[in-house]
Amino acid sequence: MSFDGIFTHQMVDELQATLISGRVSKIHQPYPNEVVLVIRSQGKNRKLLLSAHPAYARVQITNMSYSNPDTPPNFVMMLRKYLEGAILEAIQQVDNDRVIHFTFSRRDELGDLQNILLVVELMGRHSTILLLNQESGKILDAIKHIGSSQNTYRSLLPGLEYIAPPKQETINPYLASDHEVFERLSRLPELTGKALQQQFQGLGRDTADELAFRLLKRPNEKLPVWQEFFESLQQKKQPTYYLVGQKEFFTPTAFQSLAESAEKAQEYESLSSLLDAFYHDKAERDRVKQQGGELIRKVENELKRNRSKLAKREQTLKDSENAEDFRQKGELLTTFLYQVPRGAKTVEVANYYDEDRLLSIQLDPALTPNQNAQKYFTRYQKLKNAVKLVYQQIAETKAEIAYLESVLAQLEIAGPMDLSVIREELTAQGYIRNRNPKKRKEKPSQPEVFHASDGTEILVGKNNLQNDQLTLRTARKTDTWLHAKNIPGSHVIIRTDAPSEETLMQAANLAAYYSKYRNSAQVPVDYVQVKYIRKPNGAKPGYVIYENQKTLYVTPEEAEIAKLRG
């Protein structure tokens, strides 16, 4: 389901019950299109997420973790100037549209009471967040600056008067009288979701289809069915996630049309917790793509360069098999030098290495016969010298490729909070420059700590530097080490010499989850005591070899990981 007018109405009700009269304590803009207001309300700090993302626009209370950019964006600096310490007085939805007004009050520099309006418009790629002076109606700033060249209807720039989005020629289902609703339903040529959308404001396609589904089941009770649906939204709030085929839906209450064909249905205690669960992976991947784009491109370019290098070295090795042919041709040309005409492109000579059979030798017509012979000797010598190094170079290049693939796998499963850790590793390895060399060197990041159900500590490395530190320095020789078999992933350490079977399975779940095969079933995970692990001299970070291992097969489950983290 999209974040339509109906869902917006329900979310406003939820936010009003939780946030009204709260004080803004902190404001962050961790991502280009998202703002987080930390509001102290009812004795708790609550993170209000305002997202103007083109695909994931929404408003909710969130429990997500995030890291702030080194330099705060201009928009968040303006929000801090006007909203830090302000009291949230009101939250209102405009009609039944996807527009929410947050009204704040604060004292200005002279001590006078000032009302500030924060407007959030949730309209797909046109979504935006604006800060307004409520009295003058002028824009103080916007998260996206839209000029007249981009939008002929309105400009959203600081200093201009705010113009609301164009109104639709439909009626608000929350304000319409029973008579008006009945009249409109009766005039519909057919009861379809699309037809309902053309008559009533704020109905997303999923909500309209649900209403049409219910109305078609009881065609002679249109008004009672309509009233029951809207009463269920107010009285029987059941925020629900549905999986139907390959499509996912979130709804503010139980939807009969989805429940009948859903492969999975899960209820949540609040709309915000539903959205956190629904958008977690989707938004995380997008944030990683935004913030980690530079890292991903760098690693992919390095991989491309090394694969090209490997192909050339393997070709050199293949060519070296013919090195003896070049020497023989040089010898034959030297022996029969008097028979080689100057300027010829080829010459046939008796090959005394092969029972005097005639052998055709390619020549460079620009060179003398003697120079052609020397050219063959040079090629022979070059290949002979190259083959001494090429095996070592191929091994080094393959190790480099394996290392870069492991980093790329880490980036594929990384959350936004993990990117700084991976950047730290690539900087240490010399793949990227230190963006701020004068900045005081920070303490290296530490592995993440989990606890098995029996309380045993489990440590998980989140990058290759952490993996080395964890396995080769932190772990005791008797601790148990786990890693996804032949798959890039994290090193996992169980801090005991005799883990229970349950603890072993939980640690294996962690090893599979923090690997490239996170979304696969029956992932093989090797486990062995640390004393059987060693790191070859000169090996890249994270690379170890081991023996005496045993293998478990597990299917990683995110819910299990959350329990271990808790």
RATA-V792847 format. One line per field, one symbol per residue. ss: DSSP state (h for helix, s for strand, l for the rest). phi: phi as a letter, one per 40 degrees, with the letter a starting at -180 (. if undefined). burial: 1 if it has 9 or more other C-alpha atoms within 8 Angstrom, else 0. Layout:
ss: ???
phi: ???
burial: ???
This chain:
ss: llllhhhhhhhhhhhhhhhlllsssssssssllssssssssllssssssssllllllssssslllllllllllhhhhhhhhhhlllssssssslllllssssssssslllllsssssssssllhhhlssssssllllssssslllslllllllllsllllslllllllllsslllllhhhhhhhhhhlllllhhhhhllsslllhhhhhhhhhhhhhllllhhhhhhhhhhhhhhllllsssssllsssssllllhhhhllllsssslllhhhhhhhhhhhhhhhhhhhhhlhhhhhhhhhhhhhhhhhhhhhhhhhhhhllhhhhhhhhhhhhhlhhhllllllsssssslllllssssssllllllhhhhhhhhhhhhhhhhhhhhhhhhhhhhhhhhhhhhhhhhhhhhhllhhhhhhhhhhhhhlllllllllllllllllllsssslllllsssslllhhhhhhhhhhhlllllsssssllllsllsssllllllhhhhhhhhhhhhhlslllllllssssssshhhssllllllllllsslllssssslllhhhhhhhhl
phi: .cccccccdcccdccccbbdgcbcbabbbcbdbbbbbcbcafgbcbcccbbbccbbcabacbbccabccdbccdccccccccbcgcbccabbccfbccbbbbbbbaccccgccbbbbbbbbbbfcccabbbbccccgcccaacbcbccccaccabbbdgcccbcdccccbbcccbccdcccccccccccacbdcccccbbcgccccccccccdccccbccbdcdcdccccccccbbcbdbbbbbgcbbbbbcacbcccccbccabbcbcacccccdcccdccccccccccccdcccccccccccccccccccccccccccccdccccccccccccbdcccccgccaabbccccbffccbcbcbcccbcdcccccccccccccccccccbcccccccccccccccccccccccbccdcccccccdcccccgcbcccbcccdcccdcbdcbbbcccgccbbbcbacccdcdcccbcccccccbbadcfbdiccbbccacaccccccccccccccccbccdcbbfccbcbacdccbabcdgccdgcbbaagcbbbbbbcbccccccccc
burial: 10111111111101110011011111111100111111111000011111111101111111000001000100111111011101111110110111111111111000000011111111110011111111001111111001110010001111010100000000111001000011011000001111111011111111111111111001000110110010111000111111110001111111011110010010110111111101110011101100111001011101100110110011011011001001111111110110010011001010100000000010111011110111111011001101100110110011111011111111101111111011101110000000000000000000101111000111111111111111100010011111110001111111111010001111111111111111000011111111011000001011110000001101110001100100
